[in-house]
Amino acid sequence: MKTRTIWLSMTTACVCGVALLAHDAEAYAQAPKPIRNGDVLSGELRVMRSRAKGKRINTYQVISAEGRRIPGPDGLCNLETGPETFQIVTNGDADVNRLKPFIGKTISIKASEMSCATVAGQVSDALVSKWTIVQ
């Protein structure tokens, strides 16, 4: 009887230990990976079309498969998992023409300058204002 009680206690302790390890691994897996200026950001490129003051505006976004943590004063952009949608700021027709072939496809960009969205009208969690396409 005593051996059975000890065996049952050891089994319960092992099951609890495995459950704690699984919980810790899940929490670690959900922690957003940091992204710094100059790092590569990958995801699906989407275009959102809207009108402002009668003018048609296209907004380009990279939808990352996982949240990314922006270091510095912007931190997590006030999100638990970090931003997942990154608005790509275009500075003219040349930038737009570089992005057009990748709409709806996976793209990798080198993000040279990033910040969290601060204006209510922005459709993404974070902005990438300086970038280059990585082939």
Phi and psi in radians as a Rosetta constraint file:
Dihedral C 1 N 2 CA 2 C 2 CIRCULARHARMONIC -1.161 0.35
Dihedral N 2 CA 2 C 2 N 3 CIRCULARHARMONIC -0.681 0.35
Dihedral C 2 N 3 CA 3 C 3 CIRCULARHARMONIC -1.103 0.35
Dihedral N 3 CA 3 C 3 N 4 CIRCULARHARMONIC -0.704 0.35
Dihedral C 3 N 4 CA 4 C 4 CIRCULARHARMONIC -1.130 0.35
Dihedral N 4 CA 4 C 4 N 5 CIRCULARHARMONIC -0.691 0.35
Dihedral C 4 N 5 CA 5 C 5 CIRCULARHARMONIC -1.152 0.35
Dihedral N 5 CA 5 C 5 N 6 CIRCULARHARMONIC -0.750 0.35
Dihedral C 5 N 6 CA 6 C 6 CIRCULARHARMONIC -1.124 0.35
Dihedral N 6 CA 6 C 6 N 7 CIRCULARHARMONIC -0.769 0.35
Dihedral C 6 N 7 CA 7 C 7 CIRCULARHARMONIC -1.079 0.35
Dihedral N 7 CA 7 C 7 N 8 CIRCULARHARMONIC -0.736 0.35
Dihedral C 7 N 8 CA 8 C 8 CIRCULARHARMONIC -1.119 0.35
Dihedral N 8 CA 8 C 8 N 9 CIRCULARHARMONIC -0.713 0.35
Dihedral C 8 N 9 CA 9 C 9 CIRCULARHARMONIC -1.128 0.35
Dihedral N 9 CA 9 C 9 N 10 CIRCULARHARMONIC -0.740 0.35
Dihedral C 9 N 10 CA 10 C 10 CIRCULARHARMONIC -1.148 0.35
Dihedral N 10 CA 10 C 10 N 11 CIRCULARHARMONIC -0.703 0.35
Dihedral C 10 N 11 CA 11 C 11 CIRCULARHARMONIC -1.112 0.35
Dihedral N 11 CA 11 C 11 N 12 CIRCULARHARMONIC -0.755 0.35
Dihedral C 11 N 12 CA 12 C 12 CIRCULARHARMONIC -1.108 0.35
Dihedral N 12 CA 12 C 12 N 13 CIRCULARHARMONIC -0.726 0.35
Dihedral C 12 N 13 CA 13 C 13 CIRCULARHARMONIC -1.122 0.35
Dihedral N 13 CA 13 C 13 N 14 CIRCULARHARMONIC -0.708 0.35
Dihedral C 13 N 14 CA 14 C 14 CIRCULARHARMONIC -1.136 0.35
Dihedral N 14 CA 14 C 14 N 15 CIRCULARHARMONIC -0.753 0.35
Dihedral C 14 N 15 CA 15 C 15 CIRCULARHARMONIC -1.103 0.35
Dihedral N 15 CA 15 C 15 N 16 CIRCULARHARMONIC -0.740 0.35
Dihedral C 15 N 16 CA 16 C 16 CIRCULARHARMONIC -1.141 0.35
Dihedral N 16 CA 16 C 16 N 17 CIRCULARHARMONIC -0.700 0.35
Dihedral C 16 N 17 CA 17 C 17 CIRCULARHARMONIC -1.116 0.35
Dihedral N 17 CA 17 C 17 N 18 CIRCULARHARMONIC -0.723 0.35
Dihedral C 17 N 18 CA 18 C 18 CIRCULARHARMONIC -1.136 0.35
Dihedral N 18 CA 18 C 18 N 19 CIRCULARHARMONIC -0.709 0.35
Dihedral C 18 N 19 CA 19 C 19 CIRCULARHARMONIC -1.094 0.35
Dihedral N 19 CA 19 C 19 N 20 CIRCULARHARMONIC -0.725 0.35
Dihedral C 19 N 20 CA 20 C 20 CIRCULARHARMONIC -1.138 0.35
Dihedral N 20 CA 20 C 20 N 21 CIRCULARHARMONIC -0.716 0.35
Dihedral C 20 N 21 CA 21 C 21 CIRCULARHARMONIC -1.116 0.35
Dihedral N 21 CA 21 C 21 N 22 CIRCULARHARMONIC -0.712 0.35
Dihedral C 21 N 22 CA 22 C 22 CIRCULARHARMONIC -1.117 0.35
Dihedral N 22 CA 22 C 22 N 23 CIRCULARHARMONIC -0.711 0.35
Dihedral C 22 N 23 CA 23 C 23 CIRCULARHARMONIC -1.114 0.35
Dihedral N 23 CA 23 C 23 N 24 CIRCULARHARMONIC -0.759 0.35
Dihedral C 23 N 24 CA 24 C 24 CIRCULARHARMONIC -1.124 0.35
Dihedral N 24 CA 24 C 24 N 25 CIRCULARHARMONIC -0.704 0.35
Dihedral C 24 N 25 CA 25 C 25 CIRCULARHARMONIC -1.129 0.35
Dihedral N 25 CA 25 C 25 N 26 CIRCULARHARMONIC -0.685 0.35
Dihedral C 25 N 26 CA 26 C 26 CIRCULARHARMONIC -1.151 0.35
Dihedral N 26 CA 26 C 26 N 27 CIRCULARHARMONIC -0.750 0.35
Dihedral C 26 N 27 CA 27 C 27 CIRCULARHARMONIC -1.127 0.35
Dihedral N 27 CA 27 C 27 N 28 CIRCULARHARMONIC -0.677 0.35
Dihedral C 27 N 28 CA 28 C 28 CIRCULARHARMONIC -1.166 0.35
Dihedral N 28 CA 28 C 28 N 29 CIRCULARHARMONIC -0.688 0.35
Dihedral C 28 N 29 CA 29 C 29 CIRCULARHARMONIC -1.163 0.35
Dihedral N 29 CA 29 C 29 N 30 CIRCULARHARMONIC -0.502 0.35
Dihedral C 29 N 30 CA 30 C 30 CIRCULARHARMONIC -1.470 0.35
Dihedral N 30 CA 30 C 30 N 31 CIRCULARHARMONIC -0.225 0.35
Dihedral C 30 N 31 CA 31 C 31 CIRCULARHARMONIC -1.166 0.35
Dihedral N 31 CA 31 C 31 N 32 CIRCULARHARMONIC 2.284 0.35
Dihedral C 31 N 32 CA 32 C 32 CIRCULARHARMONIC -1.210 0.35
Dihedral N 32 CA 32 C 32 N 33 CIRCULARHARMONIC 2.459 0.35
Dihedral C 32 N 33 CA 33 C 33 CIRCULARHARMONIC -1.346 0.35
Dihedral N 33 CA 33 C 33 N 34 CIRCULARHARMONIC 2.469 0.35
Dihedral C 33 N 34 CA 34 C 34 CIRCULARHARMONIC -1.273 0.35
Dihedral N 34 CA 34 C 34 N 35 CIRCULARHARMONIC 2.583 0.35
Dihedral C 34 N 35 CA 35 C 35 CIRCULARHARMONIC -2.265 0.35
Dihedral N 35 CA 35 C 35 N 36 CIRCULARHARMONIC 2.287 0.35
Dihedral C 35 N 36 CA 36 C 36 CIRCULARHARMONIC -2.005 0.35
Dihedral N 36 CA 36 C 36 N 37 CIRCULARHARMONIC 2.859 0.35
Dihedral C 36 N 37 CA 37 C 37 CIRCULARHARMONIC -1.005 0.35
Dihedral N 37 CA 37 C 37 N 38 CIRCULARHARMONIC 2.254 0.35
Dihedral C 37 N 38 CA 38 C 38 CIRCULARHARMONIC 1.739 0.35
Dihedral N 38 CA 38 C 38 N 39 CIRCULARHARMONIC -0.192 0.35
Dihedral C 38 N 39 CA 39 C 39 CIRCULARHARMONIC -1.393 0.35
Dihedral N 39 CA 39 C 39 N 40 CIRCULARHARMONIC 2.838 0.35
Dihedral C 39 N 40 CA 40 C 40 CIRCULARHARMONIC -1.635 0.35
Dihedral N 40 CA 40 C 40 N 41 CIRCULARHARMONIC 2.326 0.35
Dihedral C 40 N 41 CA 41 C 41 CIRCULARHARMONIC -2.001 0.35
Dihedral N 41 CA 41 C 41 N 42 CIRCULARHARMONIC 2.218 0.35
Dihedral C 41 N 42 CA 42 C 42 CIRCULARHARMONIC -2.115 0.35
Dihedral N 42 CA 42 C 42 N 43 CIRCULARHARMONIC 2.582 0.35
Dihedral C 42 N 43 CA 43 C 43 CIRCULARHARMONIC 2.910 0.35
Dihedral N 43 CA 43 C 43 N 44 CIRCULARHARMONIC -3.104 0.35
Dihedral C 43 N 44 CA 44 C 44 CIRCULARHARMONIC -1.364 0.35
Dihedral N 44 CA 44 C 44 N 45 CIRCULARHARMONIC 2.325 0.35
Dihedral C 44 N 45 CA 45 C 45 CIRCULARHARMONIC -1.574 0.35
Dihedral N 45 CA 45 C 45 N 46 CIRCULARHARMONIC 2.183 0.35
Dihedral C 45 N 46 CA 46 C 46 CIRCULARHARMONIC -2.135 0.35
Dihedral N 46 CA 46 C 46 N 47 CIRCULARHARMONIC 2.695 0.35
Dihedral C 46 N 47 CA 47 C 47 CIRCULARHARMONIC -2.124 0.35
Dihedral N 47 CA 47 C 47 N 48 CIRCULARHARMONIC 2.355 0.35
Dihedral C 47 N 48 CA 48 C 48 CIRCULARHARMONIC -2.019 0.35
Dihedral N 48 CA 48 C 48 N 49 CIRCULARHARMONIC 2.207 0.35
Dihedral C 48 N 49 CA 49 C 49 CIRCULARHARMONIC -1.832 0.35
Dihedral N 49 CA 49 C 49 N 50 CIRCULARHARMONIC 2.344 0.35
Dihedral C 49 N 50 CA 50 C 50 CIRCULARHARMONIC -2.587 0.35
Dihedral N 50 CA 50 C 50 N 51 CIRCULARHARMONIC 3.078 0.35
Dihedral C 50 N 51 CA 51 C 51 CIRCULARHARMONIC -2.182 0.35
Dihedral N 51 CA 51 C 51 N 52 CIRCULARHARMONIC 2.396 0.35
Dihedral C 51 N 52 CA 52 C 52 CIRCULARHARMONIC -2.363 0.35
Dihedral N 52 CA 52 C 52 N 53 CIRCULARHARMONIC 2.075 0.35
Dihedral C 52 N 53 CA 53 C 53 CIRCULARHARMONIC 0.966 0.35
Dihedral N 53 CA 53 C 53 N 54 CIRCULARHARMONIC 0.709 0.35
Dihedral C 53 N 54 CA 54 C 54 CIRCULARHARMONIC 1.380 0.35
Dihedral N 54 CA 54 C 54 N 55 CIRCULARHARMONIC -0.013 0.35
Dihedral C 54 N 55 CA 55 C 55 CIRCULARHARMONIC -1.858 0.35
Dihedral N 55 CA 55 C 55 N 56 CIRCULARHARMONIC 2.364 0.35
Dihedral C 55 N 56 CA 56 C 56 CIRCULARHARMONIC -1.366 0.35
Dihedral N 56 CA 56 C 56 N 57 CIRCULARHARMONIC 2.275 0.35
Dihedral C 56 N 57 CA 57 C 57 CIRCULARHARMONIC -2.194 0.35
Dihedral N 57 CA 57 C 57 N 58 CIRCULARHARMONIC 2.300 0.35
Dihedral C 57 N 58 CA 58 C 58 CIRCULARHARMONIC -1.831 0.35
Dihedral N 58 CA 58 C 58 N 59 CIRCULARHARMONIC 2.282 0.35
Dihedral C 58 N 59 CA 59 C 59 CIRCULARHARMONIC -2.026 0.35
Dihedral N 59 CA 59 C 59 N 60 CIRCULARHARMONIC 2.235 0.35
Dihedral C 59 N 60 CA 60 C 60 CIRCULARHARMONIC -1.791 0.35
Dihedral N 60 CA 60 C 60 N 61 CIRCULARHARMONIC 2.408 0.35
Dihedral C 60 N 61 CA 61 C 61 CIRCULARHARMONIC -2.302 0.35
Dihedral N 61 CA 61 C 61 N 62 CIRCULARHARMONIC 2.533 0.35
Dihedral C 61 N 62 CA 62 C 62 CIRCULARHARMONIC -1.869 0.35
Dihedral N 62 CA 62 C 62 N 63 CIRCULARHARMONIC 2.133 0.35
Dihedral C 62 N 63 CA 63 C 63 CIRCULARHARMONIC -1.724 0.35
Dihedral N 63 CA 63 C 63 N 64 CIRCULARHARMONIC 1.869 0.35
Dihedral C 63 N 64 CA 64 C 64 CIRCULARHARMONIC -1.369 0.35
Dihedral N 64 CA 64 C 64 N 65 CIRCULARHARMONIC 2.562 0.35
Dihedral C 64 N 65 CA 65 C 65 CIRCULARHARMONIC -1.238 0.35
Dihedral N 65 CA 65 C 65 N 66 CIRCULARHARMONIC -0.329 0.35
Dihedral C 65 N 66 CA 66 C 66 CIRCULARHARMONIC -2.477 0.35
Dihedral N 66 CA 66 C 66 N 67 CIRCULARHARMONIC 2.687 0.35
Dihedral C 66 N 67 CA 67 C 67 CIRCULARHARMONIC -1.165 0.35
Dihedral N 67 CA 67 C 67 N 68 CIRCULARHARMONIC 2.546 0.35
Dihedral C 67 N 68 CA 68 C 68 CIRCULARHARMONIC -2.167 0.35
Dihedral N 68 CA 68 C 68 N 69 CIRCULARHARMONIC 2.390 0.35
Dihedral C 68 N 69 CA 69 C 69 CIRCULARHARMONIC -1.584 0.35
Dihedral N 69 CA 69 C 69 N 70 CIRCULARHARMONIC 2.207 0.35
Dihedral C 69 N 70 CA 70 C 70 CIRCULARHARMONIC -1.634 0.35
Dihedral N 70 CA 70 C 70 N 71 CIRCULARHARMONIC 2.067 0.35
Dihedral C 70 N 71 CA 71 C 71 CIRCULARHARMONIC -1.281 0.35
Dihedral N 71 CA 71 C 71 N 72 CIRCULARHARMONIC 2.897 0.35
Dihedral C 71 N 72 CA 72 C 72 CIRCULARHARMONIC 1.695 0.35
Dihedral N 72 CA 72 C 72 N 73 CIRCULARHARMONIC -2.807 0.35
Dihedral C 72 N 73 CA 73 C 73 CIRCULARHARMONIC -1.144 0.35
Dihedral N 73 CA 73 C 73 N 74 CIRCULARHARMONIC -0.407 0.35
Dihedral C 73 N 74 CA 74 C 74 CIRCULARHARMONIC -1.365 0.35
Dihedral N 74 CA 74 C 74 N 75 CIRCULARHARMONIC -0.457 0.35
Dihedral C 74 N 75 CA 75 C 75 CIRCULARHARMONIC 0.948 0.35
Dihedral N 75 CA 75 C 75 N 76 CIRCULARHARMONIC -2.145 0.35
Dihedral C 75 N 76 CA 76 C 76 CIRCULARHARMONIC -1.646 0.35
Dihedral N 76 CA 76 C 76 N 77 CIRCULARHARMONIC 0.139 0.35
Dihedral C 76 N 77 CA 77 C 77 CIRCULARHARMONIC 1.045 0.35
Dihedral N 77 CA 77 C 77 N 78 CIRCULARHARMONIC 0.589 0.35
Dihedral C 77 N 78 CA 78 C 78 CIRCULARHARMONIC 1.029 0.35
Dihedral N 78 CA 78 C 78 N 79 CIRCULARHARMONIC 0.527 0.35
Dihedral C 78 N 79 CA 79 C 79 CIRCULARHARMONIC -2.099 0.35
Dihedral N 79 CA 79 C 79 N 80 CIRCULARHARMONIC 2.572 0.35
Dihedral C 79 N 80 CA 80 C 80 CIRCULARHARMONIC -1.180 0.35
Dihedral N 80 CA 80 C 80 N 81 CIRCULARHARMONIC -0.650 0.35
Dihedral C 80 N 81 CA 81 C 81 CIRCULARHARMONIC -1.784 0.35
Dihedral N 81 CA 81 C 81 N 82 CIRCULARHARMONIC 0.010 0.35
Dihedral C 81 N 82 CA 82 C 82 CIRCULARHARMONIC 1.472 0.35
Dihedral N 82 CA 82 C 82 N 83 CIRCULARHARMONIC 2.868 0.35
Dihedral C 82 N 83 CA 83 C 83 CIRCULARHARMONIC -1.203 0.35
Dihedral N 83 CA 83 C 83 N 84 CIRCULARHARMONIC 2.503 0.35
Dihedral C 83 N 84 CA 84 C 84 CIRCULARHARMONIC -1.998 0.35
Dihedral N 84 CA 84 C 84 N 85 CIRCULARHARMONIC -0.390 0.35
Dihedral C 84 N 85 CA 85 C 85 CIRCULARHARMONIC -1.931 0.35
Dihedral N 85 CA 85 C 85 N 86 CIRCULARHARMONIC 2.214 0.35
Dihedral C 85 N 86 CA 86 C 86 CIRCULARHARMONIC -2.093 0.35
Dihedral N 86 CA 86 C 86 N 87 CIRCULARHARMONIC 2.056 0.35
Dihedral C 86 N 87 CA 87 C 87 CIRCULARHARMONIC -1.393 0.35
Dihedral N 87 CA 87 C 87 N 88 CIRCULARHARMONIC 2.258 0.35
Dihedral C 87 N 88 CA 88 C 88 CIRCULARHARMONIC -1.650 0.35
Dihedral N 88 CA 88 C 88 N 89 CIRCULARHARMONIC 2.009 0.35
Dihedral C 88 N 89 CA 89 C 89 CIRCULARHARMONIC -1.402 0.35
Dihedral N 89 CA 89 C 89 N 90 CIRCULARHARMONIC 2.157 0.35
Dihedral C 89 N 90 CA 90 C 90 CIRCULARHARMONIC -1.765 0.35
Dihedral N 90 CA 90 C 90 N 91 CIRCULARHARMONIC 2.428 0.35
Dihedral C 90 N 91 CA 91 C 91 CIRCULARHARMONIC -2.041 0.35
Dihedral N 91 CA 91 C 91 N 92 CIRCULARHARMONIC 0.996 0.35
Dihedral C 91 N 92 CA 92 C 92 CIRCULARHARMONIC 2.096 0.35
Dihedral N 92 CA 92 C 92 N 93 CIRCULARHARMONIC 3.101 0.35
Dihedral C 92 N 93 CA 93 C 93 CIRCULARHARMONIC -1.166 0.35
Dihedral N 93 CA 93 C 93 N 94 CIRCULARHARMONIC -0.526 0.35
Dihedral C 93 N 94 CA 94 C 94 CIRCULARHARMONIC -1.095 0.35
Dihedral N 94 CA 94 C 94 N 95 CIRCULARHARMONIC -0.751 0.35
Dihedral C 94 N 95 CA 95 C 95 CIRCULARHARMONIC -1.125 0.35
Dihedral N 95 CA 95 C 95 N 96 CIRCULARHARMONIC -0.752 0.35
Dihedral C 95 N 96 CA 96 C 96 CIRCULARHARMONIC -1.071 0.35
Dihedral N 96 CA 96 C 96 N 97 CIRCULARHARMONIC -0.769 0.35
Dihedral C 96 N 97 CA 97 C 97 CIRCULARHARMONIC -1.139 0.35
Dihedral N 97 CA 97 C 97 N 98 CIRCULARHARMONIC -0.546 0.35
Dihedral C 97 N 98 CA 98 C 98 CIRCULARHARMONIC -1.222 0.35
Dihedral N 98 CA 98 C 98 N 99 CIRCULARHARMONIC -0.565 0.35
Dihedral C 98 N 99 CA 99 C 99 CIRCULARHARMONIC -1.465 0.35
Dihedral N 99 CA 99 C 99 N 100 CIRCULARHARMONIC -0.522 0.35
Dihedral C 99 N 100 CA 100 C 100 CIRCULARHARMONIC -0.892 0.35
Dihedral N 100 CA 100 C 100 N 101 CIRCULARHARMONIC -0.766 0.35
Dihedral C 100 N 101 CA 101 C 101 CIRCULARHARMONIC -1.138 0.35
Dihedral N 101 CA 101 C 101 N 102 CIRCULARHARMONIC -0.272 0.35
Dihedral C 101 N 102 CA 102 C 102 CIRCULARHARMONIC -1.764 0.35
Dihedral N 102 CA 102 C 102 N 103 CIRCULARHARMONIC 0.016 0.35
Dihedral C 102 N 103 CA 103 C 103 CIRCULARHARMONIC -1.060 0.35
Dihedral N 103 CA 103 C 103 N 104 CIRCULARHARMONIC 2.235 0.35
Dihedral C 103 N 104 CA 104 C 104 CIRCULARHARMONIC 1.439 0.35
Dihedral N 104 CA 104 C 104 N 105 CIRCULARHARMONIC 0.019 0.35
Dihedral C 104 N 105 CA 105 C 105 CIRCULARHARMONIC -2.063 0.35
Dihedral N 105 CA 105 C 105 N 106 CIRCULARHARMONIC 2.937 0.35
Dihedral C 105 N 106 CA 106 C 106 CIRCULARHARMONIC -1.363 0.35
Dihedral N 106 CA 106 C 106 N 107 CIRCULARHARMONIC 2.331 0.35
Dihedral C 106 N 107 CA 107 C 107 CIRCULARHARMONIC -2.299 0.35
Dihedral N 107 CA 107 C 107 N 108 CIRCULARHARMONIC 2.630 0.35
Dihedral C 107 N 108 CA 108 C 108 CIRCULARHARMONIC -2.109 0.35
Dihedral N 108 CA 108 C 108 N 109 CIRCULARHARMONIC 2.243 0.35
Dihedral C 108 N 109 CA 109 C 109 CIRCULARHARMONIC -2.222 0.35
Dihedral N 109 CA 109 C 109 N 110 CIRCULARHARMONIC 2.573 0.35
Dihedral C 109 N 110 CA 110 C 110 CIRCULARHARMONIC -1.597 0.35
Dihedral N 110 CA 110 C 110 N 111 CIRCULARHARMONIC 1.971 0.35
Dihedral C 110 N 111 CA 111 C 111 CIRCULARHARMONIC -1.551 0.35
Dihedral N 111 CA 111 C 111 N 112 CIRCULARHARMONIC 1.881 0.35
Dihedral C 111 N 112 CA 112 C 112 CIRCULARHARMONIC -1.533 0.35
Dihedral N 112 CA 112 C 112 N 113 CIRCULARHARMONIC -0.475 0.35
Dihedral C 112 N 113 CA 113 C 113 CIRCULARHARMONIC -2.542 0.35
Dihedral N 113 CA 113 C 113 N 114 CIRCULARHARMONIC 2.145 0.35
Dihedral C 113 N 114 CA 114 C 114 CIRCULARHARMONIC -2.300 0.35
Dihedral N 114 CA 114 C 114 N 115 CIRCULARHARMONIC 2.728 0.35
Dihedral C 114 N 115 CA 115 C 115 CIRCULARHARMONIC -2.743 0.35
Dihedral N 115 CA 115 C 115 N 116 CIRCULARHARMONIC 2.859 0.35
Dihedral C 115 N 116 CA 116 C 116 CIRCULARHARMONIC -1.416 0.35
Dihedral N 116 CA 116 C 116 N 117 CIRCULARHARMONIC 2.636 0.35
Dihedral C 116 N 117 CA 117 C 117 CIRCULARHARMONIC -1.150 0.35
Dihedral N 117 CA 117 C 117 N 118 CIRCULARHARMONIC 2.380 0.35
Dihedral C 117 N 118 CA 118 C 118 CIRCULARHARMONIC -2.150 0.35
Dihedral N 118 CA 118 C 118 N 119 CIRCULARHARMONIC -0.289 0.35
Dihedral C 118 N 119 CA 119 C 119 CIRCULARHARMONIC -1.811 0.35
Dihedral N 119 CA 119 C 119 N 120 CIRCULARHARMONIC 2.447 0.35
Dihedral C 119 N 120 CA 120 C 120 CIRCULARHARMONIC -1.051 0.35
Dihedral N 120 CA 120 C 120 N 121 CIRCULARHARMONIC -0.490 0.35
Dihedral C 120 N 121 CA 121 C 121 CIRCULARHARMONIC -1.362 0.35
Dihedral N 121 CA 121 C 121 N 122 CIRCULARHARMONIC -0.173 0.35
Dihedral C 121 N 122 CA 122 C 122 CIRCULARHARMONIC -1.284 0.35
Dihedral N 122 CA 122 C 122 N 123 CIRCULARHARMONIC 2.382 0.35
Dihedral C 122 N 123 CA 123 C 123 CIRCULARHARMONIC -1.624 0.35
Dihedral N 123 CA 123 C 123 N 124 CIRCULARHARMONIC -0.016 0.35
Dihedral C 123 N 124 CA 124 C 124 CIRCULARHARMONIC -2.107 0.35
Dihedral N 124 CA 124 C 124 N 125 CIRCULARHARMONIC 2.850 0.35
Dihedral C 124 N 125 CA 125 C 125 CIRCULARHARMONIC -1.297 0.35
Dihedral N 125 CA 125 C 125 N 126 CIRCULARHARMONIC -0.558 0.35
Dihedral C 125 N 126 CA 126 C 126 CIRCULARHARMONIC -2.488 0.35
Dihedral N 126 CA 126 C 126 N 127 CIRCULARHARMONIC 2.786 0.35
Dihedral C 126 N 127 CA 127 C 127 CIRCULARHARMONIC -2.008 0.35
Dihedral N 127 CA 127 C 127 N 128 CIRCULARHARMONIC 2.448 0.35
Dihedral C 127 N 128 CA 128 C 128 CIRCULARHARMONIC -2.017 0.35
Dihedral N 128 CA 128 C 128 N 129 CIRCULARHARMONIC 1.850 0.35
Dihedral C 128 N 129 CA 129 C 129 CIRCULARHARMONIC -1.615 0.35
Dihedral N 129 CA 129 C 129 N 130 CIRCULARHARMONIC -0.432 0.35
Dihedral C 129 N 130 CA 130 C 130 CIRCULARHARMONIC -2.249 0.35
Dihedral N 130 CA 130 C 130 N 131 CIRCULARHARMONIC 2.221 0.35
Dihedral C 130 N 131 CA 131 C 131 CIRCULARHARMONIC -2.732 0.35
Dihedral N 131 CA 131 C 131 N 132 CIRCULARHARMONIC 2.829 0.35
Dihedral C 131 N 132 CA 132 C 132 CIRCULARHARMONIC -2.464 0.35
Dihedral N 132 CA 132 C 132 N 133 CIRCULARHARMONIC 2.612 0.35
Dihedral C 132 N 133 CA 133 C 133 CIRCULARHARMONIC -1.418 0.35
Dihedral N 133 CA 133 C 133 N 134 CIRCULARHARMONIC 2.345 0.35
Dihedral C 133 N 134 CA 134 C 134 CIRCULARHARMONIC -1.762 0.35
Dihedral N 134 CA 134 C 134 N 135 CIRCULARHARMONIC 2.186 0.35
